Amino acid sequence: MSVETALADRLRALVKVSGELDLGTAAPLWAVLRGHVESGRRFLRLDMSGVTFLDATALSGITTVHRDLLQRRGTLVITGARSLVARVLRVTGLDEVLFVGGPRADDDLVVPFDPSA
């Protein structure tokens, strides 16, 4: 399992994770996500396009960070959910709880919002 912060600014971060995400491998992801929350970032994107497996422990941790960010008026959005991840989210009902975005997360933070567009 690997986890990296691909992009970050004062309020937002894009975190990419790949490999198997379970009880034995999730600690580095939690450390990165908690670090962003504790540093004041309120808007996190979790790119899971490289995730090949995840279990209930991984989902529990993601849900905890999601709820923490909601309390801070922020969001955690999952992007790049492949069929396996999407199926697990659907079966557990977490696709109705978590924010699941489109298939890509690349460059989400580099284009400023333009209200006139």
C-alpha positions as CSV (number, residue, x, y, z in Angstrom):
1,M,0.0,0.0,0.0
2,S,1.3,3.5,-0.8
3,V,-0.2,6.9,0.1
4,E,1.0,10.3,-1.1
5,T,-0.2,13.8,-0.9
6,A,-0.2,14.8,-4.6
7,L,-1.4,18.4,-4.1
8,A,-2.1,20.6,-1.1
9,D,-2.8,24.2,-0.2
10,R,-4.0,25.9,3.0
11,L,-7.5,24.4,2.9
12,R,-7.4,21.5,0.5
13,A,-5.4,18.3,-0.3
14,L,-5.5,15.6,-2.8
15,V,-4.3,12.2,-1.4
16,K,-3.6,9.3,-3.6
17,V,-3.7,5.8,-2.3
18,S,-2.9,2.5,-4.0
19,G,-2.6,-1.2,-3.2
20,E,-4.5,-3.2,-0.6
21,L,-6.2,-1.1,2.1
22,D,-7.0,-3.2,5.2
23,L,-6.3,-3.4,8.9
24,G,-2.7,-4.3,8.3
25,T,-1.9,-1.5,5.8
26,A,-4.2,1.4,6.7
27,A,-2.1,3.2,9.3
28,P,-0.1,5.3,6.9
29,L,-3.4,6.5,5.2
30,W,-4.9,7.5,8.6
31,A,-1.7,9.3,9.5
32,V,-1.8,11.4,6.3
33,L,-5.5,12.1,6.5
34,R,-5.3,13.0,10.2
35,G,-2.3,15.2,9.5
36,H,-4.3,17.2,6.9
37,V,-7.3,17.6,9.3
38,E,-5.1,18.6,12.2
39,S,-3.2,21.2,10.0
40,G,-6.6,22.9,9.2
41,R,-7.3,21.5,5.8
42,R,-11.0,21.0,5.5
43,F,-11.4,19.8,1.9
44,L,-9.8,16.4,1.1
45,R,-10.0,14.4,-2.0
46,L,-9.1,10.7,-1.7
47,D,-8.1,9.3,-5.1
48,M,-8.6,5.5,-4.8
49,S,-8.0,4.7,-8.4
50,G,-5.1,2.5,-7.4
51,V,-6.8,0.6,-4.7
52,T,-7.1,-3.1,-5.4
53,F,-8.7,-4.2,-2.2
54,L,-10.3,-2.6,0.9
55,D,-12.0,-4.0,4.0
56,A,-14.4,-2.8,6.7
57,T,-11.5,-1.3,8.8
58,A,-10.5,0.9,5.9
59,L,-14.1,2.0,5.4
60,S,-14.5,2.7,9.1
61,G,-11.4,5.0,9.1
62,I,-12.5,6.9,6.0
63,T,-16.0,7.3,7.4
64,T,-14.5,8.7,10.7
65,V,-12.4,11.3,8.8
66,H,-15.5,12.2,6.6
67,R,-17.5,12.9,9.8
68,D,-14.7,14.9,11.4
69,L,-14.5,17.1,8.3
70,L,-18.3,17.6,8.1
71,Q,-18.2,18.8,11.7
72,R,-15.5,21.3,10.6
73,R,-17.7,22.4,7.6
74,G,-15.5,20.5,5.2
75,T,-15.7,17.4,3.0
76,L,-13.9,14.2,2.1
77,V,-14.6,13.2,-1.4
78,I,-13.6,9.8,-2.8
79,T,-12.6,9.8,-6.5
80,G,-11.4,7.1,-8.9
81,A,-13.4,4.3,-7.2
82,R,-12.8,1.3,-9.4
83,S,-15.5,-1.4,-9.7
84,L,-14.3,-3.3,-6.7
85,V,-14.3,-0.2,-4.4
86,A,-17.6,1.0,-5.9
87,R,-19.2,-2.4,-5.2
88,V,-18.0,-2.5,-1.6
89,L,-19.3,1.0,-1.1
90,R,-22.6,0.0,-2.6
91,V,-23.0,-3.2,-0.6
92,T,-22.2,-1.5,2.7
93,G,-24.5,1.4,1.9
94,L,-21.6,3.8,2.3
95,D,-22.1,5.1,-1.2
96,E,-25.2,6.9,0.4
97,V,-23.1,8.3,3.3
98,L,-19.7,9.2,1.8
99,F,-19.2,11.7,-1.0
100,V,-18.2,9.7,-4.1
101,G,-17.0,11.8,-7.0
102,G,-16.1,11.1,-10.6
103,P,-13.4,8.8,-11.9
104,R,-10.5,11.2,-11.8
105,A,-8.9,13.4,-9.2
106,D,-5.9,14.7,-11.2
107,D,-5.5,18.4,-11.2
108,D,-8.6,19.0,-9.0
109,L,-6.8,21.7,-7.0
110,V,-4.9,23.5,-9.7
111,V,-7.8,25.1,-11.6
112,P,-9.3,28.0,-9.6
113,F,-13.1,28.2,-9.4
114,D,-14.5,30.6,-12.0
115,P,-18.1,31.6,-11.1
116,S,-18.6,33.1,-14.6
117,A,-17.9,29.8,-16.4
